[in-house]
């Protein structure tokens, strides 16, 4: 009886891992279809999106996919389907911070100051795995003709 319990638990655990990987790969395929294969330079899952400052309310806790394209930076939430696109030439600065919308974030994150659709400067915050790699690549790709400022804005040290 005890062996069958562990066997059932192992099968359920393995099945959940297979489903999670299938879901993740299926989401990647769907998002990659939106773009030309040659335009996708870098991508990562496990990105936390805290929202943009122009949206009222508390910080978000959206988890999803970030894609660096030749012409911008794209985010898509896994479950809530939130989307954000920061086009090339509209990104002004990148900030390492621990707050967004006046609230502390769960951990240090990157905030991007950019020009939104209304022509106003806005701020979007993300926790991205391997942030230094992303910042270096964003600088290389999206800041070819201008210097993007990178600095820190931390409340807690």
C-alpha positions in Angstrom: 0.0 0.0 0.0 2.8 2.4 0.9 4.7 1.7 -2.3 1.6 2.4 -4.5 1.1 5.8 -2.7 4.6 6.8 -3.6 4.2 5.5 -7.1 1.0 7.4 -7.6 2.6 10.6 -6.2 5.6 10.2 -8.6 3.3 9.7 -11.6 1.2 12.8 -10.7 4.4 14.8 -10.2 5.9 13.7 -13.4 2.6 14.3 -15.3 2.4 17.9 -13.9 6.0 18.6 -15.0 5.3 17.3 -18.5 2.1 19.5 -18.7 4.0 22.5 -17.4 6.7 22.1 -20.1 4.1 21.5 -22.8 2.3 24.7 -21.7 5.5 26.7 -21.8 6.6 25.4 -25.2 3.1 25.9 -26.6 3.1 29.5 -25.4 6.5 30.1 -26.8 5.4 28.8 -30.2 2.3 31.0 -30.2 4.3 34.2 -29.4 7.1 33.4 -31.8 4.6 33.1 -34.6 3.8 36.8 -34.2 7.3 37.8 -35.2 9.8 37.1 -37.9 12.2 34.4 -36.7 15.2 36.6 -37.6 13.8 39.5 -35.5 13.9 37.5 -32.2 17.3 38.1 -30.6 16.7 36.8 -27.0 13.8 35.5 -24.8 13.2 34.4 -21.3 10.4 33.0 -19.2 9.9 33.7 -15.5 9.7 37.4 -15.9 7.6 39.3 -13.3 5.8 42.4 -14.6 4.8 45.0 -12.1 2.9 47.2 -14.5 3.3 50.7 -15.8 3.1 53.8 -13.7 0.4 55.4 -15.8 -2.1 52.6 -14.9 -3.9 53.3 -11.6 -3.8 50.9 -8.7 -1.2 48.7 -7.0 1.7 46.9 -8.5 0.8 43.9 -10.6 2.2 40.4 -10.2 2.0 39.2 -13.7 4.4 36.4 -14.8 5.3 35.7 -18.4 7.6 35.9 -21.3 9.9 38.7 -22.4 11.3 38.8 -26.0 14.0 41.2 -27.2 13.4 42.0 -30.9 15.4 44.0 -33.3 12.8 46.7 -33.2 11.8 46.7 -29.5 11.1 44.9 -26.2 7.9 42.7 -25.9 6.3 41.2 -22.8 3.3 38.8 -22.7 1.8 37.5 -19.5 1.3 33.7 -19.3 -2.1 33.6 -17.6 -3.4 37.2 -17.6 -2.4 37.8 -21.2 -1.1 41.4 -20.5 1.1 42.8 -23.2 3.6 45.6 -23.4 5.7 46.6 -26.4 8.5 49.2 -26.0 9.6 50.2 -29.5 13.1 51.0 -30.6 13.9 54.7 -30.1 11.2 55.1 -27.4 13.4 53.7 -24.5 15.1 56.5 -22.5 16.7 54.8 -19.5 17.0 51.6 -17.5 16.9 51.8 -13.7 17.8 49.1 -11.1 15.2 49.6 -8.4 13.3 48.0 -5.5 10.1 50.0 -5.8 7.3 50.7 -8.3 4.2 52.8 -8.1 5.4 53.9 -4.6 5.5 50.4 -3.3 8.3 48.0 -2.6 8.7 45.2 -5.2 9.3 41.6 -4.2 12.9 41.9 -5.2 15.2 44.3 -7.1 14.0 44.8 -10.6 14.6 46.7 -13.8 12.5 49.7 -14.6 12.3 51.0 -18.1 11.5 54.7 -18.8 9.9 54.9 -22.2 7.6 57.0 -24.3 4.1 55.5 -24.3 1.4 55.7 -27.0 0.2 59.0 -25.7 3.7 60.5 -26.1 4.2 60.7 -22.3 7.2 59.3 -20.4 6.1 56.2 -18.6 7.8 53.6 -16.4 7.4 49.8 -16.5 9.1 47.5 -14.0 10.2 43.9 -14.5 12.1 41.3 -12.5 14.1 39.5 -15.2 16.3 36.5 -14.8 19.9 37.4 -15.6 19.3 41.2 -15.7 22.9 42.2 -16.6 22.8 40.1 -19.8 19.5 41.7 -20.7 20.7 45.3 -20.0 23.8 44.7 -22.1 21.9 43.3 -25.0 19.2 46.0 -24.9 21.9 48.6 -24.9 23.5 47.0 -27.9 20.3 46.5 -29.9 17.9 49.3 -28.9 20.4 52.1 -28.2 22.4 52.0 -31.4 22.1 55.7 -32.1 21.7 57.1 -28.5 23.1 56.5 -25.1 20.6 54.9 -22.7 21.2 55.9 -19.1 21.5 53.2 -16.5 21.4 53.9 -12.8 20.0 52.8 -9.5 16.9 54.1 -7.6 16.8 52.0 -4.4 14.7 52.7 -1.3 16.2 49.9 0.9 19.9 49.2 1.1 
